[in-house]
Amino acid sequence: MVDIRLTNTRTRKKESFQPLDARNVRLYLCGPTVYDRAHLGNARPVLVFDVLVRLLRHVYGESHVTYVRNFTDVDDKINARAAQSGRDIRDITEETIGWYHADMDALGADRPDHEPRATDYITQMIAMIENLITRRHAYVAEGHVLFDVRSYGEYGRLSGRTVDDMIAGARVEVAPFKRDPMDFVLWKPSGEGQPGWDSPWGNGRPGWHIECSAMAAALLGPSFDIHGGGMDLQFPHHENEVAQSCCAHPDGEFARFWLHNEMLQVEGKKMSKSLGNFFTVRDLLDKGVPGEVIRFVMLSTHYRKPMDWTEAKAADAEAVLRRWRGLVAGIEPATSPAPAVIDALRDDLNTAGAIAALHDLANREDLPVFLASAQMMGLMLPEMGSWAEAGDDAAAMIEALLTARADARKSRDFARADAIRDGFAAAGVEVKDTAQGAEWSLAAGFDEERLAELARAYSA
């Protein structure tokens, strides 16, 4: 069996991964709050976990991995968006989930086995909260139910801080009905116009953290293998999940391994609307950046290091992927990926090392194994490659321009021939003259509009 080693945030060590049940390896990834488009940083944990799931399915078998990623569809941000727009909450969440699926599909991320919505698990959340009250880990105050952090001795273990340190260094919501400033809300009352459900504590809605604990327990059990998300979720979200889950199920471990990816930057700076460098996945896709290129750039940095998105990296990735796709045209993948790629991925999901191994395989022209290895990482899949192909219109324009260039050469109109040559380069079309005739391919930055302008000028 392949020895997979992962850095466990819980222990702060790289550990050998041994699943609780090799016939059902179970993972949970915190998903989006569905009120707006996913920004580029939201895509990073999705792609990290997508590669991890691919690796686990390779090692343990396609049918022996259960992957859960939730949708938070009850949240104050959603309520605010509904009030601002005058739209129904359900309409907003349905639309946003559709956007999310389309954007993550474009990045080549496989859909999880389960995508639970918080609003479908309110009954389970209420039951878990009642359990916590019975076990004296939660209390009712002024229509709220709050978790008593002092009742759980290991609170702070995941983030490596004590409760007192957290109080001293954090901005916490201090309400008069809290016993301790760090106590967090499990259930809160709903006002007029807010979504609400009947409960033993009145009409209300769940706090943020309880939903993931309830959904994970329902779908994966009180103990499962891996939980993940961005570093920004380590505290308070994941810390609170651990506390309430372990207190509700004292015989369970909740998640045995915790994986947290580092944050994303843009051109060396933190992504921020105030800096003008904030954009969504859809923004990039609509600008013509292929989903496969976004995926390649994301995976070129180890998940535990900050990832810097730059236009230069995107251009380099596009050039590499175009070259690779040209190499494997007509090639069938091998039955198994290269050991070098698996060795990199099993070492704490070293995707950067795996891409280096892909470069080596491509340079050695071990193409069937190269293709199987790239596809193992969600790259070079047939359904991801349409961006690298010329459509019928583009192909027809290129062929017409090649004919025009050949005619210009025959008539010794070298200025016209050179103008077509330079126009090809500006439009991102590479042309190679061979004994059999001109061969062409699309280069990084192919611009069909420029090609059309060139065709209008010279192919008539």
N, C-alpha and C positions, 0 to 999 in steps of 0.2 A: 504494500500500500504506500502511496506517495505521502511523505511526511510534510504536511502543510504547517508552516509556522507563522503565527500572527501576533502582532503587538497588541496586547490586551490592556486597554486603558485601566481596567479594574486593578491590575497588578503592576502596571507600568513595566512589563517585561514582554519580550518576545517568547511565546510559548508554543509548544507542539499542540496542534489542534486535534483533539480526540472527541468526536461527536458523542452525545448521549446515546444515540441509536443510529448506527451506520446505515440503517434501512430508511431512516427519515431524519435527515439533517435539516434543522429548522432555523430560519433567519427572519429577523424583523428589522425593517428600515422605516424610520420616521418619514412620513410623506408630507405633502404640501397642505397648507391652509388655502382652500380654493376660493379666492376672491379676486385674483388677478393673474396675469401671465407669470410663468416661471422665469426668474432672472437667471443669468448664466451661472451664478454660484449655486443655485438650486440644483443644477444639472450634475454637479460634481459627485455628490454621494450616490446619485442614481447610477452613474457610469462606473464608479468604484464597485458598488454592490453588484452591478450587472456582470462585471468581469469575475468577481468572487463567486457568484452563482454559477457562471459558466465553468469555472475551475472545479467547484464542488460537484457539479453534474458529471464532469469528465472523470473525476476520481471515484465518486460513489455511485454513479449511474443516474441517467436522466430522470427516472421516476422516484429517486430516493432523496430528493431535496424539496423542501417546502419553503417558499419565499413569500413573505407578507410585507406589503407596503400600504399604509393607510391613507385615507383622505380625511382631513379635518374639515368637516362641513357645518360645524356649529362653532362660532367664534365672534368676538366683538368686532373684529375687522370686517367680517362678512355682514354683520348687522349694520355697521356704519356705511358700507358700500350700498346696501339695500336702501337705507334711509336717504342717502345722497342722490341715488339714481331713481328712486321711486319704483324700483323693480322688485319682484318677488324673490325672496332668498333662494328658493329652490331653483329658479331660473338662472340666477347668478352662479350657483354652485354647479349645476349641470353644464352650463356653458364653459365654465373654467376647467372642469374635469375633461371636457372634450378638447379644449386647447392643450391641456397638459399631456393627454395621450398623444395628440398629434405631434407635439414638440419632442417628447421623449422617443416616440417611434422614429422620428426623423434622425435622431442620434443613434439609432440602432439598438436601443435598450429594449430587451424583451419585457413583456408584461409579467408582473409577478403572478404567482399561483392564486393569491387572494389580494383584493384591494378593498378592504372593509371601509365603510363610511361611518363616521362617529355616530351619526343619527340613527343608524341601524342597530346600535349596541347600547342604547340608553338603559334598557332593562338590566343588562349585565353590569353597567356602571353603578346603577342604584344598588344592586345586590352587593357589589364589592364595597361600596361606601357603608352600607349597613353592617357588613362584616367587620370593617375597620372600627366602627363605633362600638360594636359588641366586644371587640378585643381591646378597647380603650386606647386605640391609636388615633381616634378622631372624635370630634365633639361638635355639638350643634350650638350655634350662637347667632341670634337675630336673623333667622331664616337661612343662614349659611351653614355649611358643614366644612370644618377645617381639619387638616391633618396636623397632629401634634408631633413636630419634628423631634422633640426631646424624648419621645417615647421609643424612638428607634436609635439604639446606641451606635449604629454604624453610619448614621447620616453624615455625609461629607466624604466618605471613603472614595467614591468614584472620582470626585473632583479634587480630592487631596486637601480639603480644608475642614477646620472645625466649625461648628455652628457659631461659636463666639466670633471667630475670624470673619465669617460670612456677614454677621450683623455689623461688624465694625467697618467692613470694606464694601458693602453692597448697598444699593438703593432698593429698599424693600417697601412694600405697601404696608404701612402701619395703620391698622384699623383698630378702633377701641374695643372691638369684640374679640380680638386675637389674644390668646394667652401669651404668645411669644411672637416677636416680629417676623421670624422665619416661617411660622406656620403658613401653610398654603391652602388655597380653596379647592375643595373637592366638588362642592355644589353651591350654587348661588341663586337667589331669587330672580325671576324674570319680571320686568316691568311691562307696561303696555307697549305693544308693537314689537316686543322681543320674542324669539322662539322660546317655548317652555313646555315642560312635561310634568305631569303629576308625579309627586314623590311623597314619602313620609314627612318631608320638611316643607311641603307646599309646592306650588307651581314654580319651576325653575329650570336650570340648565347646568350641565357639568362644567367644572373647571377644565383647563387645558390638559393637565397632566394625566388625569384619571382615564381618559379615553384610550391611550396606548396600552396602559396596564390591563384594562378590561378586554380589549381586542386581542392582545397578545395571549392572554390566558385562555380566551375562548378558542382561538385558532391554533395555538402552539402548545398550550399547557402551562402549568406553573413554573416549569423549568424548560429552557430551550437553549440552543447553542450560541447564537450570535445576534447581537443587537448593534445597530449602527446609526450614524448620522454625522452631521457636521460638528466641528468643535464648539460652535456657538450653542449647541443643544446640550453639551455635557452638564452645564449648570445653568438654570435650575431644572430644566425639563427631565433630563435623564436621571439626575440625582433624585428627583421626586418620584419618578417611575420606580426606581429601585426600592425606595423606602416604602411606598404604599403597597407594592407588589409583594415584597418579602414579609411585610406585616400582615397582609391579607392571606398569604399562603406560606406560613412559617416553615413548612416542610419542603418548600421549593427553593430554587436558587434564582429564579427569574432568568436573566441572561448570564451565561458563563463567560462569554467573551464579549468585549465591547470594542468596536472599531470606530474611530473618529477621524474624519478627514480634515485637513487644514483648510484655511479659507482661500478665497480667490482674489487676485488683484488684477487690475487692468493697466497695462503699460507702467508697471511698477508702483501703482498707487491703489489704495483701497477703493473698491467700486462704490461710488456715491453719487446720488442725484445732484448734490451741491457742486461736485467736481465736473459734472457733465459727462462722466464715463460710465454711467449706469445703463445697462441695456439687457433686454430679455433674450432668451433663446430665439424667439420668433423674430426679433429685430435683426439678428445675424442671418437667419435663414432668408428673410425677405431681402436682405442686402446681397444675397447670392452666395453666402458662405455655406458650402455643403455641410450637411449633418455629419458626414463621415470625417470631414476636416475638423470640425469641432471636437468630435470624439478623439481623433488622433492627438490633437493638441492637449486635450485634458489628460489623456493617458500617458503623455510624454513626461509627466512629472509624478513622482511618487506621491501617493495619497496623503502621506504624513508630512509633506512639505507644502508651503504656500505655493499656489499655482498662479503664474503671471500670464494672463492672456495678452498677446500682442499681435498686431497686424502682421509683423514679420514672421512670427511663428505660424500663423495661419497660412501665409503665402508659401512658406517652406513645406508645411504639411501637404498643401495642395499639390506642390510639385512632386513630392515623394509619392503620394498616392496615385497621381497620374502615371508616373513612371512604373510603379508596381502594377497598376492595372494593364498597362501596355505589355508588361512581361508575361502576365498570366492569361492573356487572351487565348481562349480555346483550351486552356489547361484544366484538367479535373483535379480536385484536391486529393491528397493522400488520405488514407483511413485514419491516421493519427497525427497529431502535431509533433513538432520536434521536441526532444527532451530538453534542449536548452531553453525553450520558451516555457515549458512546464517548470523547470528548475527556477527560473526567475519569478514566476507567478507564485510558486509555493513558498518562496522566501518573502513573506510579508507582503504579498501581492505587488511585487516589484514590476509594475507595468513599464516603467522606463527601461529596465533591463530587458524585458521581453521584446520591446520595440527594437532595442539594439541587436537582439538575436535575430529579429526579422530582417534587419538590414543585412546582416551577415549571410543569412539564407538566400536573400535576393541576389546579393553579390556573387555567391557561389552558384547561382542559378539552379538550386535544388527546388525547382518551382512547385511540384505537387505538395511537398512537405511545407514549403513556405506558405502556400495558399491555405492549407489545412491549419497551420499555426496562426496565420492572420485572422482566419475566420473564427478560431477559438477565442480571439480577443474582440470579436464583433466587427472586424475590419474586412474589407475585400469581399463582403457578401454580395451576391448578385443583385439583391433588391436595393442595395445601397449605392449602386454604381451608375445610375442614370445620369448623374451630374457630370460625369467624366466622358460621356458619349456625345457626339454631335447628333443633333436631330436631323431629320430629313431636309429641312430648309437650310440649315447650316452646311450640311454635306453638299447639297446642290450648289450653294454659293461658292464653296471652296473649289469644287470641281470646275465650275464655270470660270473662276478666277485663274486656276491653273491653265486652263485652255487659253485664256486671254494672255497670260504670261508667255506661254509657248508661242502663240501667234506673234507677239511683240518681238520675241527673240528672232523668229524667222525673218521678220521684216526689218531686223536690225534697229528696232525702236527700243534701245537699251534704257532710255530714261523711263519709258512706260513699264518695262519689265522690272526695273529696280524699284519703281514706286509701288508696284504690286507686292514685290518681295518685302519692302519696308512696311507696307500695310498689313501683311500677314503677321509680321513680328509684333506690330502695335496691337493687333487684335488677339494675340495669344495663339496663333496657329504656327506650328513648327513644320517646315517643309524640308525634306531631304531629297536631293536628286540622285537617283541610282541608275544603273544601266537598264533596269526594267521600267524606268519612268519615275515620276515624282511620287514620294510617299509623304503623307501628312498625318499629324496628330495634334491634339489640343494641348496647349501648355497651361501652366498656372496663370490665372487671371484672364482666361479666355473671355472675350467680350463680343457677344453676338451682334450688338448694336454697331460696334466699330466695323465688324466684318460686313454687315449689311451696307454701311456707308461706302466701304471699299468696293463692294459688288456693284452698287449703283454707279460708281465713278468709272469702273474699269471693265466690267464684264459684259457690258452692252455691245 
